[in-house]
Amino acid sequence: MFLNRRETVEVAVGDNLLIIPWVADIVRLNKSFIVRRNLPIKQLLENIQHLSEYISQTVIERNQSIWIAQREGRAKDADDRTQISVLKMLSLYDKSNSLEALKRLNIIPLTLSYEYDPCDYLKAKESQLKRDDHDFKKNFFDDVENMKTGIMGYKGRIHLQFGRPINDSLEKMEGETNKSIVLANAAAIIDKEMHLNYHFFTHNYIAYDLMTDTHTFANKYNIVDRHNFEKYISKQMDKIEIENKDEDYLRTKLVQMYGNMVKNYLEARESES
């Protein structure tokens, strides 16, 4: 966008990412503003209100676009869903009418597709740790490892797809005053648009067939492609160091990370027909 002389966006970044200086430096270089988390409840509510007012002023009055993640944290299995609390925060600047508040922000879903997720093995590892211990939480060193791997790890090809603005769909709810219904429907609209805009690489099709035990997309790859993907999964599995390593579970999680996008796309396409 910069090279094409288009205005770049401001970026919402959680304060949990600022735990090491070099990450904070990168954030400052990229027009970022901080979303504070883990505050006492009173401060948290005040901060959320302030954040909503800042975002609305930036978008509506300054005509400056903002990018914000659809949820706090990352989906461990690539089943991307919009967190309703994020939309609630966005609409707080006008408590009287959530629907109009969202429409004035002119939300455009943005789908980012990586060929490879460098953190896939870390997500699989965390999934088993949480499965085995419901109270498990990442520590400082886990966060550092995730950030370093996510920023510097190999991603292969990357595809960024702007979706359709959601206002036309929101207008179909005109007159709806129930805030919970408005926010839930808005989240579903965003999810559907994002799922329709995934860009698939060969191993996404392979992963879908593996996780569904079908040959639905057998025409999209060959034996060598499948062998290479299974070899990649095995390589990522070898990186996981964990007590009571559940290889079947971890392998399933890794495959889901590349197959669930196809699954969600098919469901979104079916709902359009």
C-alpha positions as CSV (number, residue, x, y, z in Angstrom):
1,M,0.0,0.0,0.0
2,F,2.9,2.4,0.8
3,L,4.6,1.8,-2.6
4,N,1.3,2.5,-4.3
5,R,0.9,5.7,-2.4
6,R,-2.1,4.5,-0.4
7,E,-2.5,5.3,3.3
8,T,-1.3,2.5,5.5
9,V,-3.4,1.3,8.4
10,E,-3.0,1.7,12.1
11,V,-2.7,-1.6,13.9
12,A,-4.2,-2.7,17.2
13,V,-1.6,-4.7,19.2
14,G,-2.2,-6.4,22.6
15,D,0.2,-5.3,25.4
16,N,1.1,-9.0,25.9
17,L,3.3,-8.7,22.8
18,L,5.4,-5.9,24.3
19,I,7.2,-8.1,26.8
20,I,10.6,-7.8,25.0
21,P,12.2,-4.6,23.7
22,W,12.8,-5.5,20.0
23,V,9.1,-6.4,19.6
24,A,8.1,-3.1,21.1
25,D,10.4,-1.4,18.6
26,I,8.8,-3.2,15.7
27,V,5.3,-2.2,17.0
28,R,6.3,1.5,17.2
29,L,7.6,1.5,13.6
30,N,4.2,0.3,12.3
31,K,1.6,2.9,13.4
32,S,0.4,0.6,16.2
33,F,-1.6,1.5,19.2
34,I,-1.8,-0.7,22.3
35,V,-4.8,-2.8,23.6
36,R,-4.2,-3.3,27.3
37,R,-5.3,-6.6,28.8
38,N,-5.4,-8.2,32.2
39,L,-6.3,-5.0,34.0
40,P,-8.4,-4.8,37.2
41,I,-12.1,-4.8,36.1
42,K,-12.8,-1.1,36.7
43,Q,-9.7,-0.1,34.7
44,L,-10.5,-2.7,32.0
45,L,-13.9,-1.3,31.4
46,E,-12.6,2.3,31.3
47,N,-9.9,1.2,28.8
48,I,-12.3,-0.6,26.6
49,Q,-14.5,2.5,26.4
50,H,-11.5,4.7,25.6
51,L,-10.4,2.2,23.0
52,S,-13.8,2.2,21.3
53,E,-13.9,6.0,21.2
54,Y,-10.4,6.2,19.8
55,I,-11.1,3.7,17.0
56,S,-14.4,5.4,16.1
57,Q,-12.8,8.8,16.0
58,T,-9.8,7.5,14.0
59,V,-12.0,5.8,11.4
60,I,-15.0,8.2,11.2
61,E,-13.4,11.6,11.8
62,R,-9.8,11.1,10.7
63,N,-10.7,8.8,7.8
64,Q,-7.8,6.5,8.9
65,S,-8.2,2.8,8.5
66,I,-7.4,0.4,11.4
67,W,-6.6,-3.3,11.4
68,I,-7.7,-5.2,14.4
69,A,-7.7,-9.0,15.0
70,Q,-11.1,-10.7,15.1
71,R,-10.3,-12.3,18.4
72,E,-7.9,-12.2,21.3
73,G,-5.3,-14.9,20.8
74,R,-5.0,-17.3,17.9
75,A,-7.2,-20.2,17.0
76,K,-5.1,-23.3,17.7
77,D,-6.7,-25.3,15.0
78,A,-7.3,-22.6,12.3
79,D,-11.0,-22.6,13.0
80,D,-11.1,-18.8,12.8
81,R,-14.2,-17.2,14.5
82,T,-14.9,-13.6,15.4
83,Q,-15.0,-12.9,19.1
84,I,-18.3,-11.2,19.8
85,S,-16.7,-9.2,22.6
86,V,-14.4,-7.5,20.0
87,L,-17.5,-6.3,18.2
88,K,-19.1,-5.2,21.4
89,M,-16.0,-3.1,22.1
90,L,-16.1,-1.6,18.7
91,S,-19.7,-0.5,19.1
92,L,-19.4,0.9,22.6
93,Y,-18.8,4.4,21.4
94,D,-22.6,4.5,20.7
95,K,-24.3,2.4,23.3
96,S,-27.8,3.5,22.0
97,N,-27.5,1.7,18.7
98,S,-25.0,-1.1,18.1
99,L,-26.1,-1.7,14.6
100,E,-25.5,1.9,13.5
101,A,-22.3,2.0,15.4
102,L,-20.9,-0.9,13.5
103,K,-22.2,0.4,10.1
104,R,-20.4,3.8,10.6
105,L,-17.1,1.9,11.1
106,N,-17.5,0.4,7.6
107,I,-15.9,-2.9,8.5
108,I,-14.1,-4.9,5.7
109,P,-13.1,-8.4,6.6
110,L,-9.5,-9.2,5.7
111,T,-8.3,-12.8,5.2
112,L,-4.6,-13.6,5.5
113,S,-3.5,-17.0,4.2
114,Y,0.0,-18.4,5.0
115,E,1.3,-21.3,3.0
116,Y,3.0,-22.5,6.2
117,D,2.3,-21.5,9.8
118,P,5.7,-21.5,11.5
119,C,4.0,-21.7,14.9
120,D,1.9,-24.8,14.0
121,Y,3.9,-27.2,16.2
122,L,3.8,-24.7,19.1
123,K,0.0,-24.5,18.8
124,A,-0.2,-28.3,18.7
125,K,2.0,-28.6,21.8
126,E,-0.1,-26.0,23.6
127,S,-3.3,-27.8,22.7
128,Q,-2.0,-31.0,24.3
129,L,-0.8,-29.2,27.4
130,K,-4.2,-27.6,27.8
131,R,-5.9,-30.9,27.2
132,D,-3.9,-32.6,29.9
133,D,-4.0,-29.7,32.4
134,H,-7.0,-27.3,32.2
135,D,-5.1,-24.8,34.3
136,F,-2.1,-24.6,32.0
137,K,-1.0,-21.1,31.0
138,K,2.0,-20.1,28.8
139,N,4.8,-18.4,30.6
140,F,7.1,-15.5,29.6
141,F,9.5,-17.8,27.7
142,D,6.7,-19.5,25.8
143,D,5.4,-16.1,24.7
144,V,8.9,-15.1,23.5
145,E,9.4,-18.3,21.6
146,N,6.0,-17.9,19.9
147,M,6.6,-14.3,18.9
148,K,10.1,-15.0,17.6
149,T,9.0,-18.1,15.7
150,G,5.9,-16.2,14.3
151,I,7.9,-13.2,13.1
152,M,11.0,-15.0,11.8
153,G,9.8,-18.4,10.9
154,Y,9.2,-19.7,7.3
155,K,5.8,-18.9,6.0
156,G,6.2,-19.6,2.3
157,R,3.8,-17.8,0.1
158,I,1.3,-15.3,1.7
159,H,-2.0,-14.2,0.3
160,L,-3.9,-11.2,1.6
161,Q,-7.5,-10.8,0.4
162,F,-9.8,-7.9,1.1
163,G,-13.4,-9.0,1.4
164,R,-16.7,-7.2,0.7
165,P,-17.7,-4.4,3.2
166,I,-20.3,-5.9,5.5
167,N,-22.7,-2.9,5.6
168,D,-25.0,-4.3,2.9
169,S,-25.5,-7.4,5.1
170,L,-25.9,-5.3,8.3
171,E,-28.7,-3.3,6.7
172,K,-30.8,-6.4,6.4
173,M,-31.0,-6.2,10.2
174,E,-32.5,-2.7,10.1
175,G,-34.8,-2.2,13.1
176,E,-33.2,-4.9,15.2
177,T,-32.7,-3.5,18.7
178,N,-31.4,-6.6,20.5
179,K,-27.7,-5.9,20.9
180,S,-26.8,-9.6,21.4
181,I,-28.6,-10.6,18.2
182,V,-26.9,-7.7,16.3
183,L,-23.4,-8.6,17.5
184,A,-23.9,-12.4,16.9
185,N,-25.2,-11.8,13.4
186,A,-22.4,-9.3,12.6
187,A,-19.8,-11.9,13.8
188,A,-21.4,-14.6,11.5
189,I,-21.3,-12.2,8.6
190,I,-17.6,-11.4,9.1
191,D,-16.7,-15.1,9.5
192,K,-18.5,-16.1,6.4
193,E,-16.8,-13.4,4.3
194,M,-13.4,-14.3,5.7
195,H,-13.9,-18.0,5.1
196,L,-15.0,-17.4,1.5
197,N,-11.7,-15.5,0.9
198,Y,-9.2,-18.1,2.0
199,H,-6.5,-18.8,-0.5
200,F,-5.6,-22.5,-0.6
201,F,-2.2,-24.1,-1.2
202,T,-1.8,-27.7,-2.3
203,H,-1.4,-29.0,1.2
204,N,-4.6,-27.5,2.4
205,Y,-6.5,-29.8,0.1
206,I,-4.3,-32.8,1.2
207,A,-5.0,-31.9,4.9
208,Y,-8.7,-31.7,4.3
209,D,-8.8,-35.2,2.7
210,L,-6.6,-36.6,5.5
211,M,-8.8,-35.2,8.3
212,T,-12.1,-36.3,6.6
213,D,-10.6,-39.6,5.3
214,T,-11.9,-38.8,1.8
215,H,-10.5,-38.1,-1.7
216,T,-12.6,-35.0,-2.2
217,F,-9.7,-33.0,-3.6
218,A,-7.6,-35.8,-5.1
219,N,-7.5,-33.9,-8.4
220,K,-5.6,-31.0,-6.7
221,Y,-2.5,-33.0,-5.8
222,N,-0.4,-36.0,-6.6
223,I,1.4,-38.7,-4.6
224,V,4.6,-36.7,-4.3
225,D,2.6,-33.7,-2.9
226,R,1.0,-35.9,-0.3
227,H,4.3,-37.5,0.6
228,N,5.9,-34.1,1.0
229,F,3.1,-32.8,3.2
230,E,3.2,-35.9,5.5
231,K,7.0,-35.5,5.6
232,Y,6.5,-31.8,6.7
233,I,4.0,-32.9,9.4
234,S,6.5,-35.4,10.7
235,K,9.3,-32.8,10.8
236,Q,7.1,-30.4,12.8
237,M,6.2,-33.3,15.2
238,D,9.8,-33.9,15.9
239,K,10.1,-30.3,17.2
240,I,7.6,-30.9,19.9
241,E,9.3,-31.7,23.2
242,I,6.7,-32.6,25.8
243,E,6.0,-35.2,28.6
244,N,3.6,-37.9,27.6
245,K,3.8,-36.9,24.0
246,D,0.5,-38.0,22.3
247,E,1.7,-38.4,18.8
248,D,-1.8,-39.3,17.3
249,Y,-3.4,-36.3,19.0
250,L,-0.6,-33.9,17.9
251,R,-0.6,-35.1,14.3
252,T,-4.4,-34.7,14.2
253,K,-4.0,-31.1,15.4
254,L,-1.3,-30.3,12.9
255,V,-3.4,-31.6,10.0
256,Q,-6.5,-29.7,11.2
257,M,-4.5,-26.4,11.1
258,Y,-4.2,-26.8,7.3
259,G,-7.5,-28.6,6.6
260,N,-10.0,-26.6,8.7
261,M,-9.7,-23.6,6.4
262,V,-11.0,-25.7,3.5
263,K,-13.8,-27.1,5.7
264,N,-14.9,-23.6,6.7
265,Y,-14.8,-22.4,3.1
266,L,-17.0,-25.3,1.9
267,E,-19.5,-24.6,4.7
268,A,-19.6,-20.9,3.8
269,R,-20.0,-21.6,0.2
270,E,-22.9,-24.0,0.9
271,S,-24.7,-21.4,3.0
272,E,-24.5,-19.0,0.0
273,S,-26.4,-21.4,-2.3
